[in-house]
């Protein structure tokens, strides 16, 4: 419905502008007789020209829409690829951090074992307190070792008080 109204308005404007003409052209037109055309021929010609312009604009808009859709699809694909790369990087960094925490826990367990060998229960318990804080983020094997060391400290502390 808007297209019909637009076409009618553009036709009226085209006809109005064609009727007005340029002032220099008016003087030459007075000297040269105008070709014989009927009003309907001029209207049809203007309507055909207008229809061609509307068709060209529609085609241009369709092409622009297709280009925008292609650009959006490319952007989504790029984001998807970059998102995958970022997820891989985050996963790698998380794995590296977990490995570092596990290595640090192993060092701390070795220190506790050394303190227990020296019968230094206070130092061993100090490190055990730190291990207990991070125990939940460690693998099951290390959790088991930490619990065994805690039991050993408890038994050694009980043996000292009994003796």
N, C-alpha and C positions, 0 to 999 in steps of 0.2 A: 504494500500500500504506500509506503514511503517512497519507493522507487518511482511509482506512477506520479506522485506529487512532485518529486525531484525532477523527473523528466519534463513534466508540464512547465515547471518554473524555469528550468534551463532553456526550454524551447521559447518561452515567452521572452526571456531575457535576450536570447540570441536574435530573435526576430526584432525586438525593440532596438538592439544595438545595430543590427543590419539596416534598419529603417533610418536611424539617425545618421549614420555614416560620418565621414570626415568632411570638414568644411571645404578643404581644397578639392576633394573629390566631387563635391556638389557642383562646382563651377565647370569641371570637365564633363560631368554628366549632362549639364545643360547644353554643351556643345555637341556631345555625341549622343545619338538617340539610344535609349535603353533597349536591350534585347527584349523581345516579346516573350514573357513568361507569365504563367498564371500564378495566382496566389497559392494554389494548391501545390504546384511544382516546387515553389520556394519552401513551403511548409514541409513537404515530403523530404526535400534535400536537407533541410535543417534537422528534421527528425532523424533521418538516416545518419547524419554526421553525429548528432547527439547520441544516438544508439551505439554507434561505433566507439565513441568516447566512453560511454558507460560500460560497454563490453570490455574495452581495454583496461579501464579502472578495475573492473571486477576481476579480470585475469591477473592484473598486477597485484591486487589484494590477495588473491588465491596463492600466487607465487610467493608473496611475502609471508603468508601464513605457513606455507610448506617449508620455507627457509627457516622460519622461527621454530617450527616443530622439529626440524632436523637439528638445529642448534641446541634446542632443549634436550633432545635425545643424546647428543654428543656430550653435553654438560653433565647429564645424569650418568652416562657411561664413565666419564672422567672422574666424577666424584666417587663412583662405585669403585673404580680402580684405586684411587688415592685412599679411600676409606679402608680397602682391603690391605693396602700397604701399611697404613697407619696401625691397623689392628695387629698386623704381623710384628711391627716394630714394638708396640706396647707389650705384646706377648713375649717377645724376646727379652725386653728389658725386665719384665716381671719375672721371667725365668732366671735371668742373671741375678736379680735381687734375691730371689728365693735360694739360689745356689750359694750366694754370698752369706746369707743368714745361716744356712745349714753349715757352711764351713766355719763360721764364727762360733756356732753352737758346739761343733766338734772340738774346736780349740778350748772352749770353756770347759767341756766335759773332761778333756785331757788335763786341764789345770786342776779340776776338782780331784781327779784320780791321783795327781801328784801330791796335792795337799793331804789327801787321805793316807797316802803312803808315808808322809812325814808326820802323820797324826795331828795335823793342824786343822781341827774341826771348824774353828771360827772362820778362817779364810775359805775353806771348802763350802761352808754354809752361805757365806756372802755371795759366792759365784752361783751357788744353787738358787738363791733368791732371784738373781737376774735370769737364770735359765727358766725358772718357773714362770716368769713374766712373758717370755716369748715361746713357751712350750707349745701353745695351741697352733702356732704357725709353722711348726716343724713337722717333718715326716714321722710316721708311727715308730720307726726303729729308734729314732733319737728320743722320742717321748718315753719309750720303754727303758732306754738307758738312763734317762734323767730320773725316772721313778725308782729304778734299782739303786742309783747312787743316793737318792734321798733316803731310801730304806737303810742303806749301809751306814749313812751318817747317823741316822736315828739309833741304829743298833750300837754303833761305836760310842755315841753320846750316852746311851743307857749303860754300856759296859763300864765307862769311866765313872759314872755316878755310883755304880754298884761296887766298884773296887776301891 
